[in-house]
């Protein structure tokens, strides 16, 4: 197994997090709300896949990450309780700077957007995930969801 196949090994275990979300994305807003969450994560497919389940109060989310050795890319699929599976997957990889960058193209309130997931600040005990939207094909980004994770168990 190559190193690329194990990029999400750092996230295996249990975590607490502070989740900050912009109340209204792409509206020039600076009004954020914050919730606490707990996450448990495990590998599948001998490390070529990864799953996490996050709990925000009474609701849940699930991420399935699948690695394709032919393209050296991860595909990230998000689902939430009561909302189903979000498609298309967000696709990318970890780069030499240690950050994971994953992208897809979607529609938001009737306009085409580029979506970016960014994993950064990764240590044995902490990590940051950020979602951002772009309306200009990635020239500029508006972060709208930030999660700061602290490890609670292995």
ZIFEN-V738897 format. One record per backbone hydrogen bond with DSSP energy under -0.5 kcal/mol. NH is the residue of the N-H (numbers start at 0). CO is the residue of the C=O. E is the energy in kcal/mol with one decimal. If there is no record, write none. Layout:
# ZIFEN-V738897
NH;CO;E / NH;CO;E
This chain:
# ZIFEN-V738897
4;1;-0.7 / 5;2;-1.9 / 6;3;-1.2 / 8;5;-2.1 / 10;7;-1.6 / 11;8;-1.6 / 12;40;-1.9 / 13;152;-2.1 / 14;38;-2.7 / 15;149;-2.7 / 16;36;-2.3 / 17;147;-1.7 / 18;16;-0.6 / 18;34;-3.3 / 19;17;-0.6 / 19;145;-3.3 / 20;32;-2.6 / 21;143;-2.7 / 22;30;-3.2 / 26;23;-0.7 / 28;23;-0.6 / 31;29;-0.8 / 32;20;-2.4 / 34;18;-2.4 / 36;16;-2.1 / 37;54;-1.6 / 38;14;-2.5 / 39;52;-2.1 / 40;12;-2.7 / 41;50;-2.5 / 43;48;-2.2 / 46;43;-1.3 / 47;44;-1.9 / 48;43;-1.5 / 49;64;-2.1 / 50;41;-2.8 / 51;62;-2.2 / 52;39;-2.5 / 53;60;-2.5 / 54;37;-2.9 / 55;53;-0.5 / 55;58;-2.6 / 56;54;-0.6 / 58;55;-2.2 / 60;53;-2.3 / 61;78;-3.0 / 62;51;-2.5 / 63;76;-2.4 / 64;49;-3.4 / 65;74;-2.4 / 66;47;-2.8 / 67;72;-2.7 / 68;66;-0.6 / 70;67;-0.9 / 71;67;-1.9 / 72;67;-1.2 / 73;91;-3.3 / 74;65;-2.6 / 75;89;-2.7 / 76;63;-3.0 / 76;74;-0.5 / 77;85;-0.6 / 78;61;-2.4 / 79;83;-1.5 / 80;59;-2.7 / 82;79;-2.3 / 83;79;-1.3 / 85;77;-3.4 / 86;84;-0.5 / 89;75;-2.3 / 90;88;-0.5 / 90;102;-2.9 / 91;73;-2.1 / 92;100;-1.5 / 94;98;-2.8 / 97;94;-2.5 / 99;118;-2.0 / 100;92;-2.4 / 100;98;-0.5 / 101;116;-2.2 / 102;90;-2.8 / 103;114;-1.5 / 105;112;-2.2 / 107;110;-2.9 / 110;107;-1.9 / 112;105;-2.6 / 113;133;-2.5 / 114;103;-3.2 / 115;131;-2.5 / 116;101;-2.8 / 117;129;-2.4 / 118;99;-2.5 / 119;117;-0.5 / 119;127;-2.4 / 122;125;-3.0 / 126;148;-1.4 / 127;119;-2.4 / 128;146;-2.5 / 129;117;-1.7 / 130;144;-2.9 / 131;115;-2.2 / 132;141;-2.1 / 133;113;-2.1 / 138;135;-1.0 / 141;132;-2.8 / 142;140;-0.6 / 143;130;-2.7 / 144;130;-1.4 / 145;19;-2.8 / 146;128;-3.0 / 147;17;-2.1 / 148;126;-3.1 / 148;146;-0.6 / 149;15;-2.8 / 150;124;-2.5 / 151;13;-2.8 / 152;13;-1.5
